[in-house]
Amino acid sequence: MIKGVIFSLAASLLFGVVYFLTIVLQPVTGDVLFGWRTIVTLPFLFVLLYLLKQQRGILTLLQRIKKQPYLLLVLLFTSSNMAIQMWLFLWAPVNGKAIEVSIGYLLMPLMMVLIGRFFYREPMSKVKSYAVLFAAAGVLSKVIATGVFSWETALVIFGYPFYFCFRKSFDLLQLSTFVFEMILLLPVSIYLASQIDMNWAQTQNPHIYLWLATLGLVGGIAFGLYVFASQILPMNMLGLLGYAEPFFMLFVSFFIGERLNSDSYILMACLLIAVALLALDGWAQVARKKNGLNLPNG
C-alpha cells in the first residue's frame, strides 16, 4: 500500500514537472511542442509495455479492430480528444492560462462523480453531493462575476471525462490502447514537430534537445509510476491521491508568475472545500473496506 501511495504521488509530481518543462523548452511552444512530446514519449511507452509484459496488447487490439472495424473510428475520436488535452496541457503555461487549466483539473473529479451518477447509475454519497454543490456554487460565482466561464477550464472538465467514458464503454481501458492512440497521433505529431527550424531553436536554447529528451523521460516515468500505482492501490485510494496533480499544477502556475484573479477567489475557495469533501469521503470508503465493513455511503 505504501509503495502504491509513493508511486501515485511521484507520478503527480512528475506530471507537474512536465507542466513546468513547457517554460524551459521555449522557443518550442504550442502545436510544435505537442508534436515533439508525442515523438519523445512513445519510446518510453514501448519500454513500459515491455516491462509490464503487455506487448501482445497491441496485436490483440488490432485483432479486435479487424473483427469490429467501427472500433477504429472510436479510437480516432478518443485519440483526437486526448490530443486536444495534451496540447492544452502544454499550451497553457506559456500563454498565461496555467491556472485556468489547473482549475479544470480540480473540477474534473466532480464531473466524473456526476457522470458516474447519471450515466452509470452509480450511488453518490451525501458528502459527494455536498462537494458537487460547492463546486457548482463556485462556478456560478465565476460566471456572475465575469459573465463568462473559461474555455480552457471547460475543455478539461468536459473533454477528459467523456474520453474516459468512451474508453470504458468500448472496453478500451488497457495500456496498449493508450499506446495505440499515441501511434495514431504520430503522423500529425511529426508534421507539427517539423514546423520549427530546430537549428534556429538551438541557437535560442542551446540545451533544447536535452530538454526534449527530459520531457519524454519524465512523462514516460510519470505514466509508468501511475500504472504501477493503479495495480497496487484500490480505486478509491488511487482516485483520492489523483487530487495531488492539480495542486502541483497550481504550484507551478504560481511559481512561473501567474496570479489568481479576484473574480476567481470564491471559485477557488469552493473548489478547495469540494476537494476536501471528496478526500474525506474517499478516506472514509478506504477505512470501511480496510475494516471489512460494507456500510452504505452517506
C-alpha positions in Angstrom: 0.0 0.0 0.0 2.7 2.5 1.0 4.6 1.7 -2.2 1.5 2.5 -4.3 0.9 5.8 -2.5 4.5 6.8 -3.2 4.2 5.8 -6.8 1.0 7.8 -7.2 2.3 10.9 -5.6 5.6 10.7 -7.5 3.6 10.4 -10.8 1.5 13.5 -9.9 4.7 15.4 -9.0 6.3 14.4 -12.3 3.3 15.5 -14.3 3.7 18.8 -12.6 7.3 18.8 -13.8 6.1 18.2 -17.3 3.8 21.3 -16.8 6.9 23.3 -15.9 9.1 22.0 -18.7 7.0 23.8 -21.2 8.6 27.0 -19.9 12.2 25.9 -20.3 11.5 24.4 -23.7 10.9 27.8 -25.3 11.0 28.8 -28.1 9.3 25.4 -28.9 5.7 26.0 -27.8 2.1 25.1 -28.6 1.5 22.9 -31.6 5.2 22.2 -32.2 5.7 21.1 -28.6 2.7 18.8 -28.7 4.3 17.1 -31.8 7.6 16.7 -30.1 6.1 15.4 -26.8 4.3 12.6 -28.7 7.5 11.6 -30.5 9.8 11.6 -27.4 7.3 9.9 -25.2 6.4 6.9 -27.4 9.7 5.1 -26.9 9.3 5.2 -23.2 5.7 3.8 -23.5 7.0 0.9 -25.6 9.5 0.2 -22.8 6.6 0.3 -20.3 4.7 -2.2 -22.3 7.7 -4.5 -22.3 8.2 -4.1 -18.5 4.5 -4.9 -17.9 4.7 -7.8 -20.3 1.8 -6.3 -22.3 3.5 -6.3 -25.7 0.8 -8.5 -27.2 -1.9 -6.0 -26.2 -1.4 -4.0 -29.5 -1.8 -7.2 -31.5 -4.9 -8.1 -29.5 -6.3 -4.6 -30.2 -5.6 -4.9 -33.9 -7.4 -8.3 -34.0 -10.4 -6.6 -32.3 -10.4 -3.8 -34.9 -10.3 -6.4 -37.7 -13.5 -8.1 -36.2 -15.1 -4.8 -35.2 -13.9 -2.1 -37.8 -16.0 0.6 -36.1 -13.5 0.5 -33.2 -11.0 2.3 -35.5 -13.5 5.3 -35.6 -13.8 5.2 -31.9 -10.1 5.2 -31.4 -9.7 8.0 -33.9 -12.2 10.0 -31.8 -10.5 9.2 -28.4 -7.0 9.9 -29.8 -8.2 13.2 -31.1 -9.8 14.1 -27.8 -6.6 13.1 -26.0 -4.5 15.1 -28.4 -6.5 18.2 -27.6 -6.0 17.7 -23.9 -2.3 17.1 -24.3 -2.0 20.2 -26.5 -3.8 22.3 -23.9 -1.6 21.0 -21.1 1.5 22.2 -23.0 0.0 25.4 -24.4 -1.5 26.8 -21.1 1.7 27.5 -19.1 3.3 29.6 -21.9 0.1 31.5 -22.7 -0.8 32.7 -19.2 -3.6 30.1 -18.8 -1.9 27.6 -16.4 -4.2 28.5 -13.5 -7.4 28.1 -15.7 -6.3 24.6 -16.8 -5.4 23.7 -13.2 -8.9 24.7 -12.1 -10.2 22.4 -14.8 -8.3 19.5 -13.3 -9.7 20.4 -9.9 -13.2 20.3 -11.3 -12.7 17.1 -13.3 -13.2 14.6 -10.5 -16.5 16.3 -9.6 -17.6 16.0 -13.2 -16.6 12.3 -13.1 -18.8 11.9 -10.0 -21.8 13.4 -11.9 -21.2 11.2 -14.9 -21.0 8.1 -12.7 -24.2 9.1 -11.0 -26.3 9.9 -14.1 -24.7 7.8 -16.9 -23.7 4.7 -15.0 -26.3 4.9 -12.1 -23.5 4.7 -9.5 -24.6 5.7 -6.0 -23.5 9.1 -4.8 -23.0 9.7 -1.1 -24.3 12.8 0.7 -20.7 14.0 1.1 -20.1 13.8 -2.7 -23.4 15.6 -3.2 -22.2 18.5 -1.0 -18.9 18.6 -2.8 -20.7 18.9 -6.2 -22.9 21.7 -4.7 -19.9 23.7 -3.5 -18.2 23.3 -6.9 -21.4 24.4 -8.7 -21.6 27.4 -6.4 -18.1 28.3 -7.2 -18.6 28.0 -10.9 -21.8 30.1 -10.7 -19.9 32.9 -8.8 -17.3 33.0 -11.6 -20.0 33.3 -14.3 -21.8 36.0 -12.3 -18.6 38.0 -11.7 -17.2 37.8 -15.3 -20.2 36.9 -17.5 -18.1 34.0 -19.0 -16.5 30.7 -18.0 -13.0 30.0 -19.2 -13.0 27.8 -22.3 -9.7 26.3 -21.1 -11.3 25.1 -17.9 -14.4 23.9 -19.7 -12.3 21.9 -22.2 -10.7 20.0 -19.4 -13.9 19.2 -17.4 -15.9 18.1 -20.4 -13.1 16.6 -22.6 -11.3 14.2 -20.3 -14.4 12.7 -18.6 -16.0 11.8 -21.9 -12.7 10.5 -23.2 -12.7 8.0 -20.2 -16.4 7.3 -20.8 -15.8 6.3 -24.4 -12.9 4.1 -23.5 -14.9 2.4 -20.7 -18.0 1.9 -22.9 -16.0 0.1 -25.6 -13.7 -1.8 -23.2 -10.6 0.2 -24.2 -9.1 0.9 -20.8 -5.8 -1.1 -21.4 -2.4 0.5 -21.5 -2.0 -0.9 -25.1 -5.0 1.2 -26.2 -3.3 4.4 -24.9 -0.1 3.5 -26.8 -2.1 2.8 -29.9 -3.8 6.2 -29.6 -0.4 7.8 -29.4 0.7 5.8 -32.6 -2.4 7.2 -34.4 -1.2 10.7 -33.5 2.3 10.1 -34.8 1.8 11.4 -38.4 0.2 14.6 -37.2 2.9 14.9 -34.5 5.7 14.5 -36.9 4.2 17.2 -39.2 3.8 19.6 -36.3 7.3 19.0 -34.9 8.7 19.8 -38.3 7.1 23.3 -38.3 10.1 24.8 -36.5 13.7 25.1 -37.6 15.4 23.2 -34.8 18.8 24.7 -35.7 17.3 28.1 -35.0 15.7 26.8 -31.8 19.0 25.5 -30.7 20.6 28.9 -31.1 17.9 30.3 -28.8 18.0 27.4 -26.4 21.4 25.5 -26.6 20.1 22.7 -24.5 16.8 22.2 -26.4 17.4 18.5 -27.3 18.4 17.7 -23.8 15.1 19.3 -22.5 13.1 17.4 -25.1 14.7 14.1 -24.0 13.9 15.1 -20.4 10.3 15.8 -21.4 9.9 12.3 -22.9 11.8 10.6 -19.9 9.8 12.5 -17.2 6.5 12.0 -19.0 7.2 8.3 -19.6 8.3 7.7 -16.0 5.2 9.6 -14.6 2.9 7.4 -16.7 4.7 4.3 -15.7 4.5 5.1 -12.0 0.8 5.8 -12.3 0.2 2.5 -14.0 2.2 0.7 -11.3 0.2 2.5 -8.6 -3.1 1.6 -10.2 -2.1 -2.1 -9.9 -1.3 -1.8 -6.2 -3.9 0.6 -4.8 -7.7 0.3 -4.5 -9.5 2.5 -7.0 -10.9 4.8 -4.2 -7.4 5.4 -2.9 -6.0 5.9 -6.4 -8.7 8.5 -7.2 -8.1 10.2 -3.9 -4.4 10.6 -4.5 -5.1 11.8 -8.0 -6.2 15.2 -6.5 -2.5 15.9 -5.9 -1.8 16.5 -9.5 -3.9 19.7 -10.0 -2.3 21.1 -6.8 1.1 20.5 -8.2 -0.1 22.2 -11.4 -1.3 25.2 -9.3 2.1 25.4 -7.6 3.8 25.5 -11.0 1.3 28.2 -12.2 2.2 30.4 -9.2 5.9 29.6 -9.5 6.0 30.8 -13.1 4.4 34.1 -12.1 0.7 33.7 -12.7 -1.7 35.1 -10.1 -5.3 34.2 -9.3 -7.7 37.0 -10.4 -10.0 38.4 -7.7 -13.1 37.1 -9.6 -11.8 33.6 -9.0 -11.3 33.8 -5.2 -14.8 32.4 -4.5 -14.4 29.7 -7.1 -11.1 28.5 -5.7 -12.4 28.6 -2.1 -15.4 26.5 -3.1 -13.2 24.1 -5.1 -10.9 23.6 -2.1 -13.9 22.8 0.1 -15.2 20.4 -2.6 -11.9 18.6 -3.0 -11.6 18.3 0.8 -15.1 16.8 1.0 -14.2 14.3 -1.8 -11.0 13.4 0.0 -12.9 12.9 3.3 -15.4 10.7 1.5 -12.6 8.7 -0.1 -10.7 8.1 3.1 -14.0 7.0 4.7 -14.6 4.4 2.0 -11.0 3.1 2.2 -11.3 2.9 6.0 -14.6 1.0 5.7 -13.1 -1.5 3.3 -10.0 -1.9 5.4 -12.1 -2.7 8.5 -14.2 -5.2 6.4 -17.3 -3.1 6.8 -19.9 -2.8 4.0 -21.8 0.2 5.1 -23.9 2.4 2.8 -22.4 5.7 1.8 -23.7 8.9 3.2 
